[in-house]
Amino acid sequence: MPHEAPAFIQARLEADEAHELQKTTSVPIVPRRSKDGAILVDWYYSDDGDNPHNWSNGKRALVGAVICLYTFVVYTSSAIYTSSIPGIMDRFGVSSLVATLGLSLYVLGYGIGPLLFSPLSEIPIIGRNPVYALTVFLFVVLSIPTAFASSFAGLMVLRFLQGFFGSPCLASGGASLGDMYSLMALPYAMVAWVSAAYCGPALGPLLSGFAVPAKSWRWSLYESIWVSAPIFLLMLAILPETSSATILLRRARRLRRLTGNKRFMSQSEIDQRDMKFTSIALDALIKPIEITIKDPAVLFVQVYTAIIYGIYYSFFEVFPLVYPVYYHMNLGQTGLVFLCILASCLFGIVLYCSYLYFYMQPRILRQGMPVQEMRLVPALPAAFGPTVGLFLFAWTARASSHWIVPTIGITIYGATCFVVMQCIFVYVPLSYPQYAASLFAANDFFRSALACGSVVFAHPLFGNLGVARGVSLLGGLSVVGIVGIWLLYFHGARLRALSKFALSGE
């Protein structure tokens, strides 16, 4: 069955194809027995309605939409704070650099959170929904004292906890989509999820940019409550469990309770009955770090995506130094400039989905799953885009140039980064599919840690070097990606062969 095969490998493709044929007719699935006499609890029929792969397109789309909205809200709540920074400086008597800690600590929180919550959601006895429900509830509850915080220290602690408890969807959302969609449909679902994550921070300043000057600095924090509370209620009302292992484990428990026969067991119970919870959690936490250290390809991916993300978050510092100063835009109008990220995301979606539809899918149907490096083909030309876009922004962000010119540079950066990251997020689980969810959690930590730092160092960076030289420095850093992506494409197989982790036989 599809849930038994790791994502993004030939076995998964073949399992998906077999399942699509099987579910066209309702065929009973004969129970199997393990060597020790346990009766393996499986789906009752090939078209079993409890199997997430058998859900209707409408149900899967609805579940996917809730996950995307959840992701969007958490990411939006990070940068929605930026419009309140001047008000926070006045209210608490802190500098601009110190006030930005409310953004950087939130980002750090949602980088650390998945290291704990992602492994928990992979444990069948827990599943995805309990982790989602508990953490979203805590996110909403914490948003209330955050909006009414009376001390700066309290506000900072609450912002960190907001990010920490809002984080599960940022690493496990993709896993939830993988629970429902076949290998051929999953990339399109992933595009929607990554788009929600990509556009969320950019739209935060737009959502609060007009309300905060008109009302008060607390309004951006009120808005976090208003958008997150309905998502929590929606998740409680309609979000089903998507993990097949968890669904079958609960079915096995029901059968044991109804029949009194203790031999009914799910495959996950058999696999993990001799394992301790601490062993499972430690394996999920340690292995991604070990792979990152020992595998040059994975190490490059973690470092490069962290650089991209760090540069992205530096925009929240550089935009106020450009558009209000050179083009006399107010806070709300500066927030509107972030719509260029939305436009760049749409361009990236068109480019990447065209590649999937016209090239990758026909190739898979004809020849089967290609080597991992073929997934990097769109990233080869796109890797030049971040550097081009940053240098265009750096040297046209001045009063003598129309505001649209540097904005085009940011749009080029955004569109090409979207394509590169989509390619990378498929490449990573191809290398170690059994640790895909935890590798994504580790990637989220790397990205968020550098983004947290970039929010802090961006202010003195642009203050000392100026916009042109400061952004040029970031453009120079992005050249690492050009070299790395091309080396990965041509020498990825050789790098995997040199991997200390692979050579260790684990």
N, C-alpha and C positions, 0 to 999 in steps of 0.2 A: 504494500500500500504506500501512497506518496509520503505519509508522515514518517515512514521508516527509513527513507533514504535521505542523506544530507542534501542540502540545496546546492545548485550550480554544478552538479557533476553528471556524467553520463547515466549513472544508475538512477538518478532522480528523473532525468528526462524519460528514460524507458518506463519507469514506474508511473509517471504522469500519463504517458501514452496508453499504457495498459489500463489504467484506471478510467480514462475517458471512454475506452471501449466497453469496459465492464459496467459502467453506470448507465449505459443506454438501455439496459434491461435489468430488472430486479432479480439478481441471482443470490440465493442464500450462501453465506460464507460458513463453511464447515469449521466448527471449533477444533483447535489443535491442542495437543498436550505436550508439556515439556518433559524432559528426561526424568524429572523427579515426580511426575504424575500431576502437576498443576494443570488446570484447564485454562488455556490462554483466552482471555476475554478480548474479542475483536469486534469489528462492525458486524451487525447482524446480516446486512445485505450489501451488495455492491453499490446500491444507491441509498444507503443508510442516511437519513436526514440529520443525524447527529454529527456526521463527518463534515468538518468545515469545507472540504473540497467539493461536497455535494450541495452546499447551500446555493440558493438562486443568485443570479448576478446582482439582483436588487439588494438582497440581504448583505452580500459581501461588500457591495459599494457603500451601503449605509454604515456598516461596521468600519470600513476603511475611512469613510468621511469623518466619523467620530474620532478616530485615532489621529487623523490629520488635523482636525480642529484642536484637539488636545495639544498636539505638538506645536501648532501655530500659537496658541495662547501662552504656553510656557516660554517660547522664544520671544514673543512680542513683549511679554512682561519684563524681559531683561532691559531692552533699550527704551521702553516707554518711560523709564525713569530719567532719561537724559534731559528731557524738557524741564524737569524739576530742579536740576542742579543749581541754577542761579538762585532760586528761592530757598533751597537748602543751605546755600552759602550764607544768605542773609539771616535765616532763622537760627542757625546753630553757630554762626560766626566761624566757619571753617573756610579753608582755601578751595579753589577749584579742583586742585589735585586730590585733596582729601575727600571732597564731595563725590568724586567719581568712584570712590570705593563702593558706593551703593550698586554700581553697575558691575565692577570687577568681582566683587564678592559673590554676587548672584551668579555670574558666569562660572566662577570657581565652584560654587555649590552644585550647579548642574553638571559639572565635569566629574566631581567626586561621587555623586549619587549613583550613577549607573554601575560603578565598580561593585557596589553592594547589591543594588536592586536587580540588575540584569541577571546575575547568577541565581538569585532567588526565583525569578520568573521562569527559569529553565528547569527548576526542580518540579517534577510532576505532582508531588503531593501538595504543592502550593499553587502553581499555575500562574497565569498572567493577570487575571482579573482581580484577585485579592490584593496584589501589589499595586495595580492601577487604582483601585477603589480607595485603599487606605491612604496612599500618597496624595491623590488628588484632593481628598477630604482635608488632609493636613495642609496642603497648599492653600486651599480656600480659607481655612480657619486662620492660618498665619497671615494671610493677606489683610485681615481686618486690623489686628494690632499694628501691622506695618504701616497702614494708612493713617493711624492715629498716634504713631510713636511720638513721645515727648522729649526723647533724648537722642543725640546723634549715635551714641554707642548702641543703644537699643535698636535703632533703625538699621544699623549695619548688620547686627546679629540676625535680625529678622529677615533681611534681604538675603543673607547667605542661606538661611533655613528655607526660605521660599524656593530658591534655586535647587537646593538639595532635594526637597520633597517633590518638586515638579519634574524631576529628571527621568523617571522610568521610561516615559514614552520616547525619550531622545535616543535611547539605545534599543529598547525592546519593541518599539513601534514597527520597525522593519521585520522583526521576527513574527509579530502578530500577522502582518500581511503575508509572510511566507507560510503561515499556518493555513491560509485560505486559498491562495492562488497557485496555479500550476507554474512550472518553470517558464513557459512561454508568455504567460500573462503577468507574472510577478514584476518584471522590469518596468512595466507601465504603472503598476501600483506604487512601486518604489519611487518613480518620478514624481507622483503626486505627493508622497510623504516627504521626500527631500525638498520639494518646492515649498511646502508649508514651513519646514525648518529654515529654509534659505530666505524666505520673504518675511518671516516673523520679526526678526530684529530690525529690518529695514523699515517696516511699517509702524513700529513702535513710536518713533518721533512724530510721525504724521498723525497718529491717533491722539497724541497728547499735546501736539504743538500749538493748537488753537485754544484748547480748554485751559491749559495752565496759565498763560498770560491773562486770560479773561477772568479766571476764578482764583485759584491758588496753587501752590506747588503740590499740594496733597491730591489734586485731581487726577494726576497720572496714576497714583496708587489706588484711588477709588476705582478707576477704570479696570485695573487688574481684578478687583473683586467682581465687578459687573460682568466681565467676560468669562471668568473662570467658574463662577457659581453655576451658571446654566450648563456648562460642560460637565460638571460633576453630576448634576441631576440627570443629564442625558445619558451619561455612562452607567449610572445606577439603573436607569429604566430600560435601556435597550442593548447594552454591550454584552454579548455572550462570551463565554470562555472559548478561546480559539485553539488552545494547545491540545492536539489529539491525544498526547500521552496523558494529560490531566483528565480529559473527558473519559477515556477508557479506564483510567484508575478509579474514577468516581463510579463508573458503571460496574466495575468489579466489586466495589464496596457494596453497592445496592444489591447485586446478585448474592453476595455472601450473607447480607442481612435478611433478604427475602427467603433464601433457600436453606440457610444454615450450613451450606457446603463451603468449607474454608479453602477448598482447592481452586475456586475461581480467583484468578489473579491476572492482572494486566502485565504486559511485557516489561513496563518500567518498574513495577514492583519486584519482579524477578531479577531484573538487572541490578537494582540498587538495594535489595533487601539486606545484603551483607556489608553495605557501605554506610558509614556514619555521615550525618549531615555536615559535620565540620570538614570531612574529607572531600565531599562534593563541592562545598563552597570554596575551600582552599585551592582545589584543582582549577576551578573556574577563575579564581583571582590570580593565581601564580602563573598559570600556563600562558596567558596573553603577554605578560611581562617577559617571560622566558623566550617566547617566540620573537618578540620585538627585539630583544637583545641579540639573539643568535641568528636571526634571519635578516640579511642585508636588505632584501626587497621590502619586507614588512617594515623595517626600521625607516627606510626612505619614505614609504607611504605615510607613516605616522608623523615624521618630521615635516614633510611637504604640506600635508593637510593642515598641520598646526600653523605653518607659516601663512597659508592662504587665509585661515580663519583669524589669525592675529591681525593681518592687514585689514581684513573686513571690519573688525571691531575698532581699528584705528580711525575709520571714517567718522565715527561719532565724535571724535576730537577735531578732525581736520575740516569737516564741513562747516562748523561754526566759525572757523578761521578764514573761510573763503567766501561763502555766499552772503552772510551779513556784512562783511567788511568790504568786499569788492563790488557786490551787486545789490547792497542795501536791502536784503531780504529780512523780514521779521522771522520770529521763531517758527510760526506756522508755515510760512513759505519755504523756509529751509527744510522743514519736514517733508514738504511736497517733493523736494529734490530726490528724496529717497525712493520715490516711485520709479526712478531709473533702475533700481535693483529689481523691482517687479517686472519692468520691461525686459531687462536682461535675462531674467528667469524664463520669461515666455520665449525669447529667442533661443535660449539653451534647450528648452523643452522641444521646440520644433526641430532643432538640429539633431538632438540625441534620439528622439523618437523616430525621425526619418532614418537614421542609421539602423535602429533596431528593426524597423518594419521592412525596409528595402534591401538591407544587406544581411544582418545577423540572423534574423529568423529564417529566411530562405536557406541560408547556409547550414543552419542547424538541422533543418528538415531534410536537406540533401545528404549531408556528410556527418551528422551527429555533432556532439559538443567539441568545439575547437580547443586548442591550448589556451591557457589563461591570457597570454599576451595579446591574443586577437581582440580581447575586450578593450584594449588600450588604443585601438586604431583611431577613434575620434579624438582622443587626448593628444595625439601627436601634433596636429596643427593647432589645437586649442591651447596647448601649453605655452605658445608664444603670446597668446592674448593678454594674460595678466600683466606681463612686462610692458607690452605696447600700451595697454590702457593706463597703467600707472604713470608712465613717462608722459603720455598725452595730457593727463590730468595735471601732473606736476608743473609742466612748462606752459600751460595755457590758462591756469587758474590765476588770473590777474585782471585788473580793471580794463585793460586794453582789449581783452578778448570777450566775446559774447559768452554768457553763462552756459549756453548749450554746449560749447566746445569741451570744457573740462567734464561736463556731465556725460558727453559721449564717451570720454575715456573711462569713466566709472562703469558705463553700460558695457563696454567691451570687456573690462575686467570681470564684471559680474557674469556675463553670458559664458565666457570661456572657462571661468572657474567652475560654473555649474556643470559644464560638460566634463571637465577633468575629474571633478569629485564623483560624478555618477559613474564614470569608468573605474575609478579607484575603489568605490564601494562595491563594485561587482568583483573586482580583481582580488580583494582581500579574502573573502570567504572561499574563493576558488583554491587558495593555497592550503588552508586548514579549515575545512568546512565544519569539523566537529567542535571547533572553538570560535565559530563565526560571531555568535552573539557577544561573547566576552571580548573578542578582538575589537568589535565595534565599540564596546564600553571603554576599552583601553584607548582607542582612537579618540573617542569623545573626551576622555580625560586629557590626552595630549593637546588636542585642539583648544579645549576650554582653559587649560593652564596657561598656554601662551596668549590666548585672547585676554585672560585676566591680566596678565603682565602688560600686554600691549595697551590696554586702557590706561594703565598707570604711566607707562613710559612714553606714550604718544604725546602727552601734554608737554613735558620738557623737551622731547625730540623736536617737535615743530616749533616750540618756543625758541630753542637755541639755533636750529638750522634753518628755520623758515619752511614754508610749505613746499617750495620747489625742490630744495635739496633734501628735505626730510622724506618726501614722497619718492624722490629719486633713489634714496637709500633703500626704501622698501621695494622699489622696482628692481634694484640690483639683487636683492635677496630672492626675488621671484625667479631669477635666472636659474637658480638651483633646480627648479621644477622642469625647465626645458631640458637640461642635461639629464636629469634623473629619469624623466618619462621615456626619453629616447633610449637611454641605456637599459631601462627595464624592458622595453619592447624587444630590443635585439638580444639582450643577454639575460633576460629573466630566468630562463630555464637553467642557465649556467649558475646563476646566483642561488637558485633553489638547491642545486646540486652541492654548492659550497656551504649551504646552511648548516650550522653546528647543531641546530635542533633536529633537522632531518637526519644528519649523520649519527645522532645519538640513538636513532631507532625508535623514538617515542611516537 
